[in-house]
Every structure is written in structure tokens, then in C-alpha cells.
Amino acid sequence: MNPHLHFARQARYHVWATHRMLDAVSRVSDDDYKRDLGLFFKSIHGTLNHLLVGEHLLWYARFSKGASPLLGLDTEVEPDRERLGQALKGGAANWEHLIATWPVERFDGPLDYKTMKGVPQSLPFAATLAHVFNHATHHRGQITAALTALGQPAPELDWVVHLQLEATESKKP
């Protein structure tokens, strides 16, 4: 397996799924968006904010700069709903380019970073990158379940649907 192709595909899926999820969330009232719905980070807003913290401020910084900001996973970094959505979209769009910059050998090496408590950590690079995308999928699943519970339509976010769309697009002249 070519890790560049695999992770670039995951990055493209991640952008697609993020946009579809945020489009569905845009139909939710402000009260329901901020309401404690029993999610791990309580509300849809809390979960989206957590995605911004975890994926973009922590993991992206670790993969791109070797930096690890000292943040809590529930630190509210963007209270504004619209700006939070834009930050998530922009952050998701950054991964594919970053992945393309790494030599293929990098995927077999370690990712050395410091935890949120400042403790040095070393994990398998490719497996940890897979975690970033898996983590986002997990929380998108929580949000789509919350949308369903609120009586809202949940978007189709299956990776295979995205793969099918990409295959169809690649066949167009």
C-alpha cells in the first residue's frame, strides 16, 4: 500500500465529511446547538470545539511542527458558531497538502511529541495519523446521532460513499 495515496484519500474524505456534517448542523437552532445532549463534550458545539482543539491545534501542530500546545481537550477556543465551522473546514483542508510533503519512509517511523501535560511521547507515525482521521469519524458519528435525536436529518458520511463519488468523478472526461 502506498501511504501517500491512502492518507491523501482519508484526508479528502475528511474534508468531504466535515463539510457535509457542518451543512447538516447549520440547520439546528442555536438553542439545540448549545444544549447538553449527553455527548462526551455535552453539546454539538462542545464536540465541534473539541474537534478543533484535538485535530487542528494539537495533532496538526504535532505532525506539522513537532509542537504540542498545552491545551485541555475541552478548552473552548472558538465560541462563535460560524467561525468554528470555518476553522474546522480550513483545518481539514490542510491535511492533504501536509501528507504530500512527507517522504514515504516517514510513515514507518515514530511521531515524537509531548502530551498535553508536557510528557515526552513516541508513537507509530502512520497509526497515529490514522487515529486523527478515526477520531474525527468517531465524533462526527456522535453529532449525527445527536441530529437524529433532535429530529433533524443526518448526513450520509460513509467513507465508501465518498470512494464511490471519487470513482465516478475520476471517470468524467
MARROTI-377379 format. One record per residue (C-alpha): residue number from 1; x, y, z. Coordinates in steps of 0.2 Angstrom, whole numbers. Each point is the difference from the previous one (the first is absolute). Last residue first. Example, Ala and Ser with C-alpha at 12.3 -4.5 7.8 and 13.67 -1.06 7.14 Angstrom:
// residues 2
pt n->2 x->68 y->-5 z->36 .
pt n->1 x->-6 y->-17 z->3 .
This chain:
// residues 173
pt n->173 x->-69 y->67 z->-96 .
pt n->172 x->-9 y->-7 z->15 .
pt n->171 x->6 y->-17 z->6 .
pt n->170 x->10 y->8 z->15 .
pt n->169 x->-16 y->8 z->6 .
pt n->168 x->-9 y->-17 z->1 .
pt n->167 x->14 y->-8 z->10 .
pt n->166 x->1 y->15 z->12 .
pt n->165 x->-19 y->-1 z->3 .
pt n->164 x->2 y->-19 z->3 .
pt n->163 x->14 y->3 z->12 .
pt n->162 x->-10 y->13 z->9 .
pt n->161 x->-15 y->-12 z->2 .
pt n->160 x->13 y->-13 z->6 .
pt n->159 x->5 y->13 z->14 .
pt n->158 x->-17 y->0 z->7 .
pt n->157 x->-6 y->18 z->4 .
pt n->156 x->-18 y->0 z->-5 .
pt n->155 x->-7 y->16 z->9 .
pt n->154 x->-12 y->-1 z->14 .
pt n->153 x->-17 y->7 z->-2 .
pt n->152 x->-6 y->10 z->16 .
pt n->151 x->-12 y->-8 z->12 .
pt n->150 x->11 y->6 z->15 .
pt n->149 x->5 y->-18 z->4 .
pt n->148 x->5 y->-2 z->-19 .
pt n->147 x->11 y->16 z->2 .
pt n->146 x->8 y->-7 z->16 .
pt n->145 x->3 y->-17 z->-9 .
pt n->144 x->9 y->10 z->-14 .
pt n->143 x->10 y->10 z->13 .
pt n->142 x->6 y->-16 z->8 .
pt n->141 x->5 y->-8 z->-17 .
pt n->140 x->9 y->16 z->-4 .
pt n->139 x->9 y->-3 z->16 .
pt n->138 x->6 y->-17 z->-4 .
pt n->137 x->4 y->5 z->-18 .
pt n->136 x->11 y->14 z->6 .
pt n->135 x->9 y->-12 z->12 .
pt n->134 x->3 y->-12 z->-15 .
pt n->133 x->8 y->13 z->-10 .
pt n->132 x->12 y->5 z->14 .
pt n->131 x->3 y->-18 z->5 .
pt n->130 x->6 y->-4 z->-18 .
pt n->129 x->13 y->12 z->3 .
pt n->128 x->5 y->-8 z->16 .
pt n->127 x->1 y->-17 z->-9 .
pt n->126 x->11 y->7 z->-14 .
pt n->125 x->12 y->8 z->12 .
pt n->124 x->2 y->-14 z->13 .
pt n->123 x->0 y->9 z->17 .
pt n->122 x->13 y->9 z->11 .
pt n->121 x->-4 y->11 z->15 .
pt n->120 x->9 y->13 z->10 .
pt n->119 x->-11 y->6 z->15 .
pt n->118 x->-6 y->18 z->-1 .
pt n->117 x->-17 y->-2 z->7 .
pt n->116 x->-8 y->2 z->-17 .
pt n->115 x->11 y->-14 z->-5 .
pt n->114 x->17 y->4 z->-8 .
pt n->113 x->5 y->-6 z->-17 .
pt n->112 x->10 y->-13 z->-10 .
pt n->111 x->-10 y->-8 z->-14 .
pt n->110 x->10 y->-16 z->-5 .
pt n->109 x->6 y->-7 z->-16 .
pt n->108 x->-9 y->-11 z->-13 .
pt n->107 x->-10 y->15 z->-8 .
pt n->106 x->16 y->10 z->-1 .
pt n->105 x->8 y->-12 z->-12 .
pt n->104 x->-13 y->6 z->-14 .
pt n->103 x->8 y->18 z->1 .
pt n->102 x->-13 y->12 z->7 .
pt n->101 x->-6 y->15 z->-10 .
pt n->100 x->-15 y->-8 z->-7 .
pt n->99 x->-7 y->-3 z->17 .
pt n->98 x->1 y->19 z->4 .
pt n->97 x->-10 y->4 z->-16 .
pt n->96 x->-14 y->-12 z->4 .
pt n->95 x->-1 y->5 z->18 .
pt n->94 x->-3 y->19 z->-2 .
pt n->93 x->-18 y->-1 z->-6 .
pt n->92 x->-6 y->-7 z->16 .
pt n->91 x->6 y->15 z->9 .
pt n->90 x->-8 y->12 z->-12 .
pt n->89 x->-17 y->-9 z->2 .
pt n->88 x->2 y->-1 z->19 .
pt n->87 x->5 y->18 z->1 .
pt n->86 x->-15 y->5 z->-11 .
pt n->85 x->-12 y->-10 z->12 .
pt n->84 x->7 y->8 z->15 .
pt n->83 x->-1 y->18 z->-8 .
pt n->82 x->-19 y->-3 z->-3 .
pt n->81 x->-4 y->-7 z->17 .
pt n->80 x->10 y->14 z->10 .
pt n->79 x->7 y->-7 z->16 .
pt n->78 x->17 y->-5 z->-7 .
pt n->77 x->13 y->-7 z->11 .
pt n->76 x->-11 y->-8 z->14 .
pt n->75 x->12 y->-11 z->9 .
pt n->74 x->-7 y->-17 z->0 .
pt n->73 x->15 y->-10 z->-5 .
pt n->72 x->10 y->10 z->12 .
pt n->71 x->15 y->10 z->-8 .
pt n->70 x->19 y->0 z->2 .
pt n->69 x->5 y->2 z->-18 .
pt n->68 x->10 y->-14 z->-8 .
pt n->67 x->13 y->5 z->-13 .
pt n->66 x->8 y->-12 z->-12 .
pt n->65 x->-4 y->12 z->-13 .
pt n->64 x->-12 y->-9 z->-13 .
pt n->63 x->-4 y->-16 z->9 .
pt n->62 x->-1 y->7 z->18 .
pt n->61 x->-8 y->16 z->-6 .
pt n->60 x->-13 y->-10 z->-10 .
pt n->59 x->-3 y->-11 z->16 .
pt n->58 x->-3 y->14 z->13 .
pt n->57 x->-7 y->15 z->-8 .
pt n->56 x->-8 y->-8 z->-15 .
pt n->55 x->-7 y->-17 z->5 .
pt n->54 x->-2 y->1 z->19 .
pt n->53 x->-5 y->19 z->2 .
pt n->52 x->-10 y->2 z->-15 .
pt n->51 x->-9 y->-17 z->3 .
pt n->50 x->-3 y->5 z->18 .
pt n->49 x->-8 y->16 z->-6 .
pt n->48 x->-11 y->-11 z->-12 .
pt n->47 x->-5 y->-11 z->15 .
pt n->46 x->-3 y->15 z->12 .
pt n->45 x->-11 y->8 z->-14 .
pt n->44 x->-10 y->-16 z->-2 .
pt n->43 x->-3 y->-1 z->18 .
pt n->42 x->7 y->-10 z->15 .
pt n->41 x->18 y->-3 z->-4 .
pt n->40 x->-3 y->-19 z->2 .
pt n->39 x->-17 y->3 z->-7 .
pt n->38 x->-15 y->0 z->12 .
pt n->37 x->-10 y->13 z->-10 .
pt n->36 x->5 y->15 z->10 .
pt n->35 x->-7 y->14 z->-10 .
pt n->34 x->11 y->12 z->-10 .
pt n->33 x->-5 y->-5 z->-18 .
pt n->32 x->-18 y->-4 z->6 .
pt n->31 x->-2 y->19 z->6 .
pt n->30 x->9 y->6 z->-15 .
pt n->29 x->-13 y->-9 z->-11 .
pt n->28 x->7 y->-14 z->-11 .
pt n->27 x->0 y->2 z->-19 .
pt n->26 x->19 y->5 z->0 .
pt n->25 x->3 y->-17 z->8 .
pt n->24 x->-4 y->-9 z->-17 .
pt n->23 x->12 y->11 z->-10 .
pt n->22 x->13 y->-2 z->14 .
pt n->21 x->-1 y->-19 z->-2 .
pt n->20 x->1 y->1 z->-19 .
pt n->19 x->15 y->11 z->0 .
pt n->18 x->9 y->-10 z->13 .
pt n->17 x->-4 y->-16 z->-10 .
pt n->16 x->7 y->7 z->-16 .
pt n->15 x->16 y->7 z->8 .
pt n->14 x->3 y->-17 z->10 .
pt n->13 x->-3 y->-10 z->-16 .
pt n->12 x->14 y->10 z->-9 .
pt n->11 x->11 y->-3 z->15 .
pt n->10 x->-4 y->-18 z->0 .
pt n->9 x->5 y->-1 z->-18 .
pt n->8 x->16 y->10 z->3 .
pt n->7 x->3 y->-13 z->14 .
pt n->6 x->-1 y->-15 z->-12 .
pt n->5 x->9 y->8 z->-15 .
pt n->4 x->14 y->6 z->10 .
pt n->3 x->1 y->-16 z->10 .
pt n->2 x->2 y->-11 z->-16 .
pt n->1 x->-6 y->-17 z->4 .
